[in-house]
Amino acid sequence: MFNSFISYCKGSYEELAHKTTWPTRKELTHSAVVVLVASIVIALIVFCMDTVFDQLMKLVYSA
């Protein structure tokens, strides 16, 4: 059982070190910027929806 675990670890290392293609720094930076912009846009949309809903509820409950 211990030998199969060692074999698994060696195989995992080989795959990560030699068979996996890692993104370049430029690709990684681009992806991070895309995620950041998308997160900000979604946050702004949720903020606007919350503000509109808040105003509607104030209008409904003030009457």
PDBQT receptor file of N, H, CA, C and O in Angstrom, charges set to zero:
ATOM      1  N   MET A   1       0.830  -1.198   0.000  1.00  0.00    +0.000 N 
ATOM      2  CA  MET A   1       0.000   0.000   0.000  1.00  0.00    +0.000 C 
ATOM      3  C   MET A   1       0.871   1.257   0.000  1.00  0.00    +0.000 C 
ATOM      4  O   MET A   1       0.576   2.222  -0.705  1.00  0.00    +0.000 OA
ATOM      5  N   PHE A   2       1.942   1.240   0.792  1.00  0.00    +0.000 N 
ATOM      6  H   PHE A   2       2.182   0.456   1.364  1.00  0.00    +0.000 HD
ATOM      7  CA  PHE A   2       2.836   2.394   0.856  1.00  0.00    +0.000 C 
ATOM      8  C   PHE A   2       3.536   2.608  -0.481  1.00  0.00    +0.000 C 
ATOM      9  O   PHE A   2       3.759   3.746  -0.892  1.00  0.00    +0.000 OA
ATOM     10  N   ASN A   3       3.886   1.506  -1.166  1.00  0.00    +0.000 N 
ATOM     11  H   ASN A   3       3.705   0.581  -0.832  1.00  0.00    +0.000 HD
ATOM     12  CA  ASN A   3       4.546   1.602  -2.476  1.00  0.00    +0.000 C 
ATOM     13  C   ASN A   3       3.620   2.227  -3.512  1.00  0.00    +0.000 C 
ATOM     14  O   ASN A   3       4.070   2.997  -4.360  1.00  0.00    +0.000 OA
ATOM     15  N   SER A   4       2.340   1.905  -3.452  1.00  0.00    +0.000 N 
ATOM     16  H   SER A   4       1.974   1.279  -2.763  1.00  0.00    +0.000 HD
ATOM     17  CA  SER A   4       1.403   2.483  -4.419  1.00  0.00    +0.000 C 
ATOM     18  C   SER A   4       1.226   3.981  -4.167  1.00  0.00    +0.000 C 
ATOM     19  O   SER A   4       1.025   4.748  -5.109  1.00  0.00    +0.000 OA
ATOM     20  N   PHE A   5       1.298   4.396  -2.912  1.00  0.00    +0.000 N 
ATOM     21  H   PHE A   5       1.461   3.773  -2.147  1.00  0.00    +0.000 HD
ATOM     22  CA  PHE A   5       1.213   5.828  -2.592  1.00  0.00    +0.000 C 
ATOM     23  C   PHE A   5       2.433   6.569  -3.132  1.00  0.00    +0.000 C 
ATOM     24  O   PHE A   5       2.302   7.653  -3.701  1.00  0.00    +0.000 OA
ATOM     25  N   ILE A   6       3.615   5.987  -2.955  1.00  0.00    +0.000 N 
ATOM     26  H   ILE A   6       3.721   5.106  -2.493  1.00  0.00    +0.000 HD
ATOM     27  CA  ILE A   6       4.854   6.580  -3.472  1.00  0.00    +0.000 C 
ATOM     28  C   ILE A   6       4.785   6.669  -4.995  1.00  0.00    +0.000 C 
ATOM     29  O   ILE A   6       5.169   7.679  -5.587  1.00  0.00    +0.000 OA
ATOM     30  N   SER A   7       4.298   5.612  -5.613  1.00  0.00    +0.000 N 
ATOM     31  H   SER A   7       3.986   4.793  -5.133  1.00  0.00    +0.000 HD
ATOM     32  CA  SER A   7       4.158   5.594  -7.073  1.00  0.00    +0.000 C 
ATOM     33  C   SER A   7       3.194   6.679  -7.538  1.00  0.00    +0.000 C 
ATOM     34  O   SER A   7       3.438   7.351  -8.540  1.00  0.00    +0.000 OA
ATOM     35  N   TYR A   8       2.112   6.842  -6.813  1.00  0.00    +0.000 N 
ATOM     36  H   TYR A   8       1.913   6.296  -5.999  1.00  0.00    +0.000 HD
ATOM     37  CA  TYR A   8       1.136   7.887  -7.140  1.00  0.00    +0.000 C 
ATOM     38  C   TYR A   8       1.774   9.274  -7.035  1.00  0.00    +0.000 C 
ATOM     39  O   TYR A   8       1.581  10.110  -7.917  1.00  0.00    +0.000 OA
ATOM     40  N   CYS A   9       2.524   9.520  -5.974  1.00  0.00    +0.000 N 
ATOM     41  H   CYS A   9       2.680   8.840  -5.257  1.00  0.00    +0.000 HD
ATOM     42  CA  CYS A   9       3.178  10.823  -5.782  1.00  0.00    +0.000 C 
ATOM     43  C   CYS A   9       4.185  11.100  -6.892  1.00  0.00    +0.000 C 
ATOM     44  O   CYS A   9       4.256  12.217  -7.404  1.00  0.00    +0.000 OA
ATOM     45  N   LYS A  10       4.967  10.083  -7.265  1.00  0.00    +0.000 N 
ATOM     46  H   LYS A  10       4.909   9.175  -6.849  1.00  0.00    +0.000 HD
ATOM     47  CA  LYS A  10       5.938  10.247  -8.347  1.00  0.00    +0.000 C 
ATOM     48  C   LYS A  10       5.238  10.537  -9.670  1.00  0.00    +0.000 C 
ATOM     49  O   LYS A  10       5.680  11.397 -10.431  1.00  0.00    +0.000 OA
ATOM     50  N   GLY A  11       4.170   9.838  -9.941  1.00  0.00    +0.000 N 
ATOM     51  H   GLY A  11       3.811   9.139  -9.322  1.00  0.00    +0.000 HD
ATOM     52  CA  GLY A  11       3.411  10.060 -11.172  1.00  0.00    +0.000 C 
ATOM     53  C   GLY A  11       2.800  11.451 -11.214  1.00  0.00    +0.000 C 
ATOM     54  O   GLY A  11       2.799  12.108 -12.255  1.00  0.00    +0.000 OA
ATOM     55  N   SER A  12       2.279  11.895 -10.076  1.00  0.00    +0.000 N 
ATOM     56  H   SER A  12       2.280  11.361  -9.230  1.00  0.00    +0.000 HD
ATOM     57  CA  SER A  12       1.705  13.240 -10.007  1.00  0.00    +0.000 C 
ATOM     58  C   SER A  12       2.765  14.296 -10.252  1.00  0.00    +0.000 C 
ATOM     59  O   SER A  12       2.531  15.263 -10.978  1.00  0.00    +0.000 OA
ATOM     60  N   TYR A  13       3.943  14.112  -9.643  1.00  0.00    +0.000 N 
ATOM     61  H   TYR A  13       4.133  13.326  -9.053  1.00  0.00    +0.000 HD
ATOM     62  CA  TYR A  13       5.040  15.057  -9.845  1.00  0.00    +0.000 C 
ATOM     63  C   TYR A  13       5.468  15.093 -11.311  1.00  0.00    +0.000 C 
ATOM     64  O   TYR A  13       5.670  16.170 -11.874  1.00  0.00    +0.000 OA
ATOM     65  N   GLU A  14       5.604  13.933 -11.923  1.00  0.00    +0.000 N 
ATOM     66  H   GLU A  14       5.439  13.059 -11.466  1.00  0.00    +0.000 HD
ATOM     67  CA  GLU A  14       6.005  13.865 -13.329  1.00  0.00    +0.000 C 
ATOM     68  C   GLU A  14       5.010  14.606 -14.220  1.00  0.00    +0.000 C 
ATOM     69  O   GLU A  14       5.400  15.337 -15.130  1.00  0.00    +0.000 OA
ATOM     70  N   GLU A  15       3.738  14.409 -13.951  1.00  0.00    +0.000 N 
ATOM     71  H   GLU A  15       3.421  13.815 -13.211  1.00  0.00    +0.000 HD
ATOM     72  CA  GLU A  15       2.719  15.073 -14.770  1.00  0.00    +0.000 C 
ATOM     73  C   GLU A  15       2.768  16.587 -14.582  1.00  0.00    +0.000 C 
ATOM     74  O   GLU A  15       2.701  17.336 -15.557  1.00  0.00    +0.000 OA
ATOM     75  N   LEU A  16       2.885  17.038 -13.339  1.00  0.00    +0.000 N 
ATOM     76  H   LEU A  16       2.940  16.430 -12.547  1.00  0.00    +0.000 HD
ATOM     77  CA  LEU A  16       2.930  18.476 -13.082  1.00  0.00    +0.000 C 
ATOM     78  C   LEU A  16       4.204  19.120 -13.613  1.00  0.00    +0.000 C 
ATOM     79  O   LEU A  16       4.169  20.241 -14.121  1.00  0.00    +0.000 OA
ATOM     80  N   ALA A  17       5.312  18.430 -13.501  1.00  0.00    +0.000 N 
ATOM     81  H   ALA A  17       5.342  17.519 -13.089  1.00  0.00    +0.000 HD
ATOM     82  CA  ALA A  17       6.595  19.023 -13.875  1.00  0.00    +0.000 C 
ATOM     83  C   ALA A  17       6.874  18.951 -15.374  1.00  0.00    +0.000 C 
ATOM     84  O   ALA A  17       7.523  19.843 -15.919  1.00  0.00    +0.000 OA
ATOM     85  N   HIS A  18       6.395  17.905 -16.050  1.00  0.00    +0.000 N 
ATOM     86  H   HIS A  18       5.868  17.180 -15.607  1.00  0.00    +0.000 HD
ATOM     87  CA  HIS A  18       6.814  17.697 -17.428  1.00  0.00    +0.000 C 
ATOM     88  C   HIS A  18       5.680  17.658 -18.451  1.00  0.00    +0.000 C 
ATOM     89  O   HIS A  18       5.931  17.879 -19.636  1.00  0.00    +0.000 OA
ATOM     90  N   LYS A  19       4.465  17.392 -18.044  1.00  0.00    +0.000 N 
ATOM     91  H   LYS A  19       4.261  17.213 -17.082  1.00  0.00    +0.000 HD
ATOM     92  CA  LYS A  19       3.386  17.241 -19.019  1.00  0.00    +0.000 C 
ATOM     93  C   LYS A  19       2.386  18.388 -18.986  1.00  0.00    +0.000 C 
ATOM     94  O   LYS A  19       1.585  18.525 -19.911  1.00  0.00    +0.000 OA
ATOM     95  N   THR A  20       2.411  19.205 -17.955  1.00  0.00    +0.000 N 
ATOM     96  H   THR A  20       3.062  19.093 -17.204  1.00  0.00    +0.000 HD
ATOM     97  CA  THR A  20       1.464  20.304 -17.820  1.00  0.00    +0.000 C 
ATOM     98  C   THR A  20       2.021  21.553 -18.491  1.00  0.00    +0.000 C 
ATOM     99  O   THR A  20       3.199  21.874 -18.333  1.00  0.00    +0.000 OA
ATOM    100  N   THR A  21       1.180  22.252 -19.235  1.00  0.00    +0.000 N 
ATOM    101  H   THR A  21       0.223  21.991 -19.362  1.00  0.00    +0.000 HD
ATOM    102  CA  THR A  21       1.601  23.528 -19.820  1.00  0.00    +0.000 C 
ATOM    103  C   THR A  21       1.092  24.640 -18.914  1.00  0.00    +0.000 C 
ATOM    104  O   THR A  21      -0.113  24.777 -18.701  1.00  0.00    +0.000 OA
ATOM    105  N   TRP A  22       2.009  25.426 -18.390  1.00  0.00    +0.000 N 
ATOM    106  H   TRP A  22       2.987  25.316 -18.563  1.00  0.00    +0.000 HD
ATOM    107  CA  TRP A  22       1.672  26.504 -17.479  1.00  0.00    +0.000 C 
ATOM    108  C   TRP A  22       1.515  27.792 -18.269  1.00  0.00    +0.000 C 
ATOM    109  O   TRP A  22       2.219  27.992 -19.259  1.00  0.00    +0.000 OA
ATOM    110  N   PRO A  23       0.605  28.676 -17.855  1.00  0.00    +0.000 N 
ATOM    111  CA  PRO A  23       0.434  29.937 -18.587  1.00  0.00    +0.000 C 
ATOM    112  C   PRO A  23       1.661  30.841 -18.401  1.00  0.00    +0.000 C 
ATOM    113  O   PRO A  23       2.366  30.785 -17.393  1.00  0.00    +0.000 OA
ATOM    114  N   THR A  24       1.877  31.677 -19.427  1.00  0.00    +0.000 N 
ATOM    115  H   THR A  24       1.304  31.722 -20.246  1.00  0.00    +0.000 HD
ATOM    116  CA  THR A  24       2.961  32.645 -19.309  1.00  0.00    +0.000 C 
ATOM    117  C   THR A  24       2.532  33.759 -18.363  1.00  0.00    +0.000 C 
ATOM    118  O   THR A  24       1.361  33.862 -17.997  1.00  0.00    +0.000 OA
ATOM    119  N   ARG A  25       3.481  34.580 -17.978  1.00  0.00    +0.000 N 
ATOM    120  H   ARG A  25       4.432  34.496 -18.276  1.00  0.00    +0.000 HD
ATOM    121  CA  ARG A  25       3.173  35.693 -17.079  1.00  0.00    +0.000 C 
ATOM    122  C   ARG A  25       2.162  36.641 -17.732  1.00  0.00    +0.000 C 
ATOM    123  O   ARG A  25       1.263  37.156 -17.067  1.00  0.00    +0.000 OA
ATOM    124  N   LYS A  26       2.319  36.864 -19.033  1.00  0.00    +0.000 N 
ATOM    125  H   LYS A  26       3.049  36.445 -19.573  1.00  0.00    +0.000 HD
ATOM    126  CA  LYS A  26       1.401  37.752 -19.766  1.00  0.00    +0.000 C 
ATOM    127  C   LYS A  26      -0.021  37.180 -19.788  1.00  0.00    +0.000 C 
ATOM    128  O   LYS A  26      -0.989  37.908 -19.566  1.00  0.00    +0.000 OA
ATOM    129  N   GLU A  27      -0.140  35.889 -20.055  1.00  0.00    +0.000 N 
ATOM    130  H   GLU A  27       0.646  35.299 -20.235  1.00  0.00    +0.000 HD
ATOM    131  CA  GLU A  27      -1.457  35.239 -20.066  1.00  0.00    +0.000 C 
ATOM    132  C   GLU A  27      -2.104  35.284 -18.684  1.00  0.00    +0.000 C 
ATOM    133  O   GLU A  27      -3.303  35.535 -18.557  1.00  0.00    +0.000 OA
ATOM    134  N   LEU A  28      -1.309  35.041 -17.667  1.00  0.00    +0.000 N 
ATOM    135  H   LEU A  28      -0.335  34.837 -17.770  1.00  0.00    +0.000 HD
ATOM    136  CA  LEU A  28      -1.816  35.043 -16.299  1.00  0.00    +0.000 C 
ATOM    137  C   LEU A  28      -2.284  36.435 -15.892  1.00  0.00    +0.000 C 
ATOM    138  O   LEU A  28      -3.333  36.585 -15.266  1.00  0.00    +0.000 OA
ATOM    139  N   THR A  29      -1.503  37.454 -16.249  1.00  0.00    +0.000 N 
ATOM    140  H   THR A  29      -0.651  37.333 -16.758  1.00  0.00    +0.000 HD
ATOM    141  CA  THR A  29      -1.881  38.834 -15.942  1.00  0.00    +0.000 C 
ATOM    142  C   THR A  29      -3.167  39.212 -16.671  1.00  0.00    +0.000 C 
ATOM    143  O   THR A  29      -4.052  39.843 -16.093  1.00  0.00    +0.000 OA
ATOM    144  N   HIS A  30      -3.265  38.829 -17.925  1.00  0.00    +0.000 N 
ATOM    145  H   HIS A  30      -2.546  38.317 -18.395  1.00  0.00    +0.000 HD
ATOM    146  CA  HIS A  30      -4.477  39.130 -18.706  1.00  0.00    +0.000 C 
ATOM    147  C   HIS A  30      -5.699  38.474 -18.078  1.00  0.00    +0.000 C 
ATOM    148  O   HIS A  30      -6.749  39.105 -17.954  1.00  0.00    +0.000 OA
ATOM    149  N   SER A  31      -5.572  37.226 -17.686  1.00  0.00    +0.000 N 
ATOM    150  H   SER A  31      -4.719  36.713 -17.786  1.00  0.00    +0.000 HD
ATOM    151  CA  SER A  31      -6.693  36.519 -17.064  1.00  0.00    +0.000 C 
ATOM    152  C   SER A  31      -7.089  37.170 -15.738  1.00  0.00    +0.000 C 
ATOM    153  O   SER A  31      -8.274  37.285 -15.426  1.00  0.00    +0.000 OA
ATOM    154  N   ALA A  32      -6.103  37.587 -14.973  1.00  0.00    +0.000 N 
ATOM    155  H   ALA A  32      -5.140  37.493 -15.227  1.00  0.00    +0.000 HD
ATOM    156  CA  ALA A  32      -6.394  38.229 -13.691  1.00  0.00    +0.000 C 
ATOM    157  C   ALA A  32      -7.123  39.551 -13.898  1.00  0.00    +0.000 C 
ATOM    158  O   ALA A  32      -8.038  39.878 -13.142  1.00  0.00    +0.000 OA
ATOM    159  N   VAL A  33      -6.728  40.311 -14.913  1.00  0.00    +0.000 N 
ATOM    160  H   VAL A  33      -5.985  40.046 -15.527  1.00  0.00    +0.000 HD
ATOM    161  CA  VAL A  33      -7.393  41.589 -15.206  1.00  0.00    +0.000 C 
ATOM    162  C   VAL A  33      -8.833  41.340 -15.653  1.00  0.00    +0.000 C 
ATOM    163  O   VAL A  33      -9.741  42.068 -15.252  1.00  0.00    +0.000 OA
ATOM    164  N   VAL A  34      -9.042  40.332 -16.469  1.00  0.00    +0.000 N 
ATOM    165  H   VAL A  34      -8.305  39.741 -16.795  1.00  0.00    +0.000 HD
ATOM    166  CA  VAL A  34     -10.403  40.003 -16.922  1.00  0.00    +0.000 C 
ATOM    167  C   VAL A  34     -11.287  39.639 -15.734  1.00  0.00    +0.000 C 
ATOM    168  O   VAL A  34     -12.429  40.091 -15.652  1.00  0.00    +0.000 OA
ATOM    169  N   VAL A  35     -10.780  38.837 -14.825  1.00  0.00    +0.000 N 
ATOM    170  H   VAL A  35      -9.852  38.469 -14.892  1.00  0.00    +0.000 HD
ATOM    171  CA  VAL A  35     -11.549  38.443 -13.645  1.00  0.00    +0.000 C 
ATOM    172  C   VAL A  35     -11.834  39.654 -12.762  1.00  0.00    +0.000 C 
ATOM    173  O   VAL A  35     -12.942  39.794 -12.244  1.00  0.00    +0.000 OA
ATOM    174  N   LEU A  36     -10.850  40.527 -12.587  1.00  0.00    +0.000 N 
ATOM    175  H   LEU A  36      -9.950  40.414 -13.008  1.00  0.00    +0.000 HD
ATOM    176  CA  LEU A  36     -11.037  41.725 -11.771  1.00  0.00    +0.000 C 
ATOM    177  C   LEU A  36     -12.099  42.637 -12.365  1.00  0.00    +0.000 C 
ATOM    178  O   LEU A  36     -12.973  43.117 -11.643  1.00  0.00    +0.000 OA
ATOM    179  N   VAL A  37     -12.036  42.880 -13.663  1.00  0.00    +0.000 N 
ATOM    180  H   VAL A  37     -11.326  42.490 -14.249  1.00  0.00    +0.000 HD
ATOM    181  CA  VAL A  37     -13.019  43.751 -14.319  1.00  0.00    +0.000 C 
ATOM    182  C   VAL A  37     -14.415  43.131 -14.240  1.00  0.00    +0.000 C 
ATOM    183  O   VAL A  37     -15.388  43.829 -13.953  1.00  0.00    +0.000 OA
ATOM    184  N   ALA A  38     -14.516  41.842 -14.491  1.00  0.00    +0.000 N 
ATOM    185  H   ALA A  38     -13.725  41.276 -14.724  1.00  0.00    +0.000 HD
ATOM    186  CA  ALA A  38     -15.820  41.173 -14.422  1.00  0.00    +0.000 C 
ATOM    187  C   ALA A  38     -16.386  41.245 -13.011  1.00  0.00    +0.000 C 
ATOM    188  O   ALA A  38     -17.587  41.453 -12.841  1.00  0.00    +0.000 OA
ATOM    189  N   SER A  39     -15.545  41.077 -12.001  1.00  0.00    +0.000 N 
ATOM    190  H   SER A  39     -14.570  40.908 -12.140  1.00  0.00    +0.000 HD
ATOM    191  CA  SER A  39     -16.007  41.152 -10.612  1.00  0.00    +0.000 C 
ATOM    192  C   SER A  39     -16.517  42.546 -10.273  1.00  0.00    +0.000 C 
ATOM    193  O   SER A  39     -17.533  42.690  -9.592  1.00  0.00    +0.000 OA
ATOM    194  N   ILE A  40     -15.818  43.568 -10.744  1.00  0.00    +0.000 N 
ATOM    195  H   ILE A  40     -14.993  43.451 -11.297  1.00  0.00    +0.000 HD
ATOM    196  CA  ILE A  40     -16.250  44.950 -10.480  1.00  0.00    +0.000 C 
ATOM    197  C   ILE A  40     -17.561  45.245 -11.180  1.00  0.00    +0.000 C 
ATOM    198  O   ILE A  40     -18.446  45.874 -10.599  1.00  0.00    +0.000 OA
ATOM    199  N   VAL A  41     -17.698  44.799 -12.419  1.00  0.00    +0.000 N 
ATOM    200  H   VAL A  41     -16.979  44.288 -12.891  1.00  0.00    +0.000 HD
ATOM    201  CA  VAL A  41     -18.945  45.028 -13.163  1.00  0.00    +0.000 C 
ATOM    202  C   VAL A  41     -20.114  44.341 -12.471  1.00  0.00    +0.000 C 
ATOM    203  O   VAL A  41     -21.178  44.942 -12.315  1.00  0.00    +0.000 OA
ATOM    204  N   ILE A  42     -19.934  43.103 -12.059  1.00  0.00    +0.000 N 
ATOM    205  H   ILE A  42     -19.070  42.616 -12.186  1.00  0.00    +0.000 HD
ATOM    206  CA  ILE A  42     -21.008  42.376 -11.373  1.00  0.00    +0.000 C 
ATOM    207  C   ILE A  42     -21.348  43.046 -10.046  1.00  0.00    +0.000 C 
ATOM    208  O   ILE A  42     -22.521  43.144  -9.686  1.00  0.00    +0.000 OA
ATOM    209  N   ALA A  43     -20.332  43.507  -9.314  1.00  0.00    +0.000 N 
ATOM    210  H   ALA A  43     -19.379  43.427  -9.606  1.00  0.00    +0.000 HD
ATOM    211  CA  ALA A  43     -20.578  44.198  -8.047  1.00  0.00    +0.000 C 
ATOM    212  C   ALA A  43     -21.374  45.484  -8.274  1.00  0.00    +0.000 C 
ATOM    213  O   ALA A  43     -22.270  45.803  -7.492  1.00  0.00    +0.000 OA
ATOM    214  N   LEU A  44     -21.056  46.216  -9.328  1.00  0.00    +0.000 N 
ATOM    215  H   LEU A  44     -20.329  45.957  -9.963  1.00  0.00    +0.000 HD
ATOM    216  CA  LEU A  44     -21.799  47.447  -9.633  1.00  0.00    +0.000 C 
ATOM    217  C   LEU A  44     -23.248  47.149 -10.016  1.00  0.00    +0.000 C 
ATOM    218  O   LEU A  44     -24.161  47.878  -9.627  1.00  0.00    +0.000 OA
ATOM    219  N   ILE A  45     -23.452  46.088 -10.772  1.00  0.00    +0.000 N 
ATOM    220  H   ILE A  45     -22.711  45.496 -11.089  1.00  0.00    +0.000 HD
ATOM    221  CA  ILE A  45     -24.816  45.705 -11.145  1.00  0.00    +0.000 C 
ATOM    222  C   ILE A  45     -25.622  45.339  -9.903  1.00  0.00    +0.000 C 
ATOM    223  O   ILE A  45     -26.766  45.770  -9.757  1.00  0.00    +0.000 OA
ATOM    224  N   VAL A  46     -25.037  44.553  -9.015  1.00  0.00    +0.000 N 
ATOM    225  H   VAL A  46     -24.108  44.202  -9.134  1.00  0.00    +0.000 HD
ATOM    226  CA  VAL A  46     -25.732  44.163  -7.785  1.00  0.00    +0.000 C 
ATOM    227  C   VAL A  46     -26.007  45.388  -6.917  1.00  0.00    +0.000 C 
ATOM    228  O   VAL A  46     -27.083  45.507  -6.330  1.00  0.00    +0.000 OA
ATOM    229  N   PHE A  47     -25.036  46.300  -6.835  1.00  0.00    +0.000 N 
ATOM    230  H   PHE A  47     -24.163  46.204  -7.312  1.00  0.00    +0.000 HD
ATOM    231  CA  PHE A  47     -25.232  47.532  -6.073  1.00  0.00    +0.000 C 
ATOM    232  C   PHE A  47     -26.401  48.346  -6.627  1.00  0.00    +0.000 C 
ATOM    233  O   PHE A  47     -27.235  48.835  -5.864  1.00  0.00    +0.000 OA
ATOM    234  N   CYS A  48     -26.463  48.492  -7.947  1.00  0.00    +0.000 N 
ATOM    235  H   CYS A  48     -25.786  48.095  -8.566  1.00  0.00    +0.000 HD
ATOM    236  CA  CYS A  48     -27.555  49.245  -8.567  1.00  0.00    +0.000 C 
ATOM    237  C   CYS A  48     -28.901  48.569  -8.318  1.00  0.00    +0.000 C 
ATOM    238  O   CYS A  48     -29.883  49.239  -7.997  1.00  0.00    +0.000 OA
ATOM    239  N   MET A  49     -28.949  47.256  -8.464  1.00  0.00    +0.000 N 
ATOM    240  H   MET A  49     -28.152  46.712  -8.725  1.00  0.00    +0.000 HD
ATOM    241  CA  MET A  49     -30.200  46.539  -8.212  1.00  0.00    +0.000 C 
ATOM    242  C   MET A  49     -30.631  46.693  -6.761  1.00  0.00    +0.000 C 
ATOM    243  O   MET A  49     -31.818  46.865  -6.485  1.00  0.00    +0.000 OA
ATOM    244  N   ASP A  50     -29.695  46.636  -5.842  1.00  0.00    +0.000 N 
ATOM    245  H   ASP A  50     -28.731  46.497  -6.066  1.00  0.00    +0.000 HD
ATOM    246  CA  ASP A  50     -29.997  46.790  -4.426  1.00  0.00    +0.000 C 
ATOM    247  C   ASP A  50     -30.523  48.201  -4.132  1.00  0.00    +0.000 C 
ATOM    248  O   ASP A  50     -31.472  48.368  -3.366  1.00  0.00    +0.000 OA
ATOM    249  N   THR A  51     -29.906  49.201  -4.742  1.00  0.00    +0.000 N 
ATOM    250  H   THR A  51     -29.135  49.065  -5.364  1.00  0.00    +0.000 HD
ATOM    251  CA  THR A  51     -30.341  50.579  -4.530  1.00  0.00    +0.000 C 
ATOM    252  C   THR A  51     -31.757  50.800  -5.058  1.00  0.00    +0.000 C 
ATOM    253  O   THR A  51     -32.586  51.421  -4.393  1.00  0.00    +0.000 OA
ATOM    254  N   VAL A  52     -32.025  50.286  -6.260  1.00  0.00    +0.000 N 
ATOM    255  H   VAL A  52     -31.351  49.781  -6.801  1.00  0.00    +0.000 HD
ATOM    256  CA  VAL A  52     -33.362  50.417  -6.838  1.00  0.00    +0.000 C 
ATOM    257  C   VAL A  52     -34.387  49.696  -5.961  1.00  0.00    +0.000 C 
ATOM    258  O   VAL A  52     -35.454  50.241  -5.680  1.00  0.00    +0.000 OA
ATOM    259  N   PHE A  53     -34.070  48.484  -5.533  1.00  0.00    +0.000 N 
ATOM    260  H   PHE A  53     -33.203  48.041  -5.762  1.00  0.00    +0.000 HD
ATOM    261  CA  PHE A  53     -34.980  47.730  -4.693  1.00  0.00    +0.000 C 
ATOM    262  C   PHE A  53     -35.223  48.449  -3.368  1.00  0.00    +0.000 C 
ATOM    263  O   PHE A  53     -36.350  48.466  -2.874  1.00  0.00    +0.000 OA
ATOM    264  N   ASP A  54     -34.189  49.039  -2.793  1.00  0.00    +0.000 N 
ATOM    265  H   ASP A  54     -33.273  49.025  -3.195  1.00  0.00    +0.000 HD
ATOM    266  CA  ASP A  54     -34.317  49.785  -1.546  1.00  0.00    +0.000 C 
ATOM    267  C   ASP A  54     -35.255  50.976  -1.728  1.00  0.00    +0.000 C 
ATOM    268  O   ASP A  54     -36.113  51.229  -0.882  1.00  0.00    +0.000 OA
ATOM    269  N   GLN A  55     -35.096  51.689  -2.806  1.00  0.00    +0.000 N 
ATOM    270  H   GLN A  55     -34.399  51.484  -3.493  1.00  0.00    +0.000 HD
ATOM    271  CA  GLN A  55     -35.954  52.840  -3.064  1.00  0.00    +0.000 C 
ATOM    272  C   GLN A  55     -37.407  52.405  -3.289  1.00  0.00    +0.000 C 
ATOM    273  O   GLN A  55     -38.334  53.064  -2.820  1.00  0.00    +0.000 OA
ATOM    274  N   LEU A  56     -37.596  51.315  -3.994  1.00  0.00    +0.000 N 
ATOM    275  H   LEU A  56     -36.843  50.779  -4.374  1.00  0.00    +0.000 HD
ATOM    276  CA  LEU A  56     -38.957  50.808  -4.204  1.00  0.00    +0.000 C 
ATOM    277  C   LEU A  56     -39.614  50.401  -2.883  1.00  0.00    +0.000 C 
ATOM    278  O   LEU A  56     -40.791  50.683  -2.654  1.00  0.00    +0.000 OA
ATOM    279  N   MET A  57     -38.849  49.742  -2.025  1.00  0.00    +0.000 N 
ATOM    280  H   MET A  57     -37.893  49.514  -2.211  1.00  0.00    +0.000 HD
ATOM    281  CA  MET A  57     -39.400  49.332  -0.736  1.00  0.00    +0.000 C 
ATOM    282  C   MET A  57     -39.717  50.540   0.139  1.00  0.00    +0.000 C 
ATOM    283  O   MET A  57     -40.716  50.531   0.859  1.00  0.00    +0.000 OA
ATOM    284  N   LYS A  58     -38.896  51.563   0.089  1.00  0.00    +0.000 N 
ATOM    285  H   LYS A  58     -38.085  51.570  -0.496  1.00  0.00    +0.000 HD
ATOM    286  CA  LYS A  58     -39.194  52.791   0.842  1.00  0.00    +0.000 C 
ATOM    287  C   LYS A  58     -40.466  53.437   0.320  1.00  0.00    +0.000 C 
ATOM    288  O   LYS A  58     -41.263  53.959   1.100  1.00  0.00    +0.000 OA
ATOM    289  N   LEU A  59     -40.663  53.408  -0.989  1.00  0.00    +0.000 N 
ATOM    290  H   LEU A  59     -40.015  52.985  -1.622  1.00  0.00    +0.000 HD
ATOM    291  CA  LEU A  59     -41.861  53.977  -1.597  1.00  0.00    +0.000 C 
ATOM    292  C   LEU A  59     -43.098  53.167  -1.172  1.00  0.00    +0.000 C 
ATOM    293  O   LEU A  59     -44.134  53.747  -0.844  1.00  0.00    +0.000 OA
ATOM    294  N   VAL A  60     -42.993  51.858  -1.178  1.00  0.00    +0.000 N 
ATOM    295  H   VAL A  60     -42.152  51.387  -1.445  1.00  0.00    +0.000 HD
ATOM    296  CA  VAL A  60     -44.122  50.991  -0.834  1.00  0.00    +0.000 C 
ATOM    297  C   VAL A  60     -44.481  51.153   0.641  1.00  0.00    +0.000 C 
ATOM    298  O   VAL A  60     -45.661  51.263   0.972  1.00  0.00    +0.000 OA
ATOM    299  N   TYR A  61     -43.491  51.168   1.533  1.00  0.00    +0.000 N 
ATOM    300  H   TYR A  61     -42.532  51.078   1.264  1.00  0.00    +0.000 HD
ATOM    301  CA  TYR A  61     -43.774  51.201   2.960  1.00  0.00    +0.000 C 
ATOM    302  C   TYR A  61     -44.070  52.584   3.503  1.00  0.00    +0.000 C 
ATOM    303  O   TYR A  61     -44.575  52.714   4.618  1.00  0.00    +0.000 OA
ATOM    304  N   SER A  62     -43.764  53.626   2.732  1.00  0.00    +0.000 N 
ATOM    305  H   SER A  62     -43.354  53.521   1.826  1.00  0.00    +0.000 HD
ATOM    306  CA  SER A  62     -44.058  54.964   3.212  1.00  0.00    +0.000 C 
ATOM    307  C   SER A  62     -45.512  55.354   2.934  1.00  0.00    +0.000 C 
ATOM    308  O   SER A  62     -46.028  56.297   3.534  1.00  0.00    +0.000 OA
ATOM    309  N   ALA A  63     -46.161  54.642   2.040  1.00  0.00    +0.000 N 
ATOM    310  H   ALA A  63     -45.742  53.876   1.553  1.00  0.00    +0.000 HD
ATOM    311  CA  ALA A  63     -47.549  54.965   1.682  1.00  0.00    +0.000 C 
ATOM    312  C   ALA A  63     -48.552  54.402   2.655  1.00  0.00    +0.000 C 
ATOM    313  O   ALA A  63     -49.755  54.593   2.482  1.00  0.00    +0.000 OA
TER     314      ALA A  63
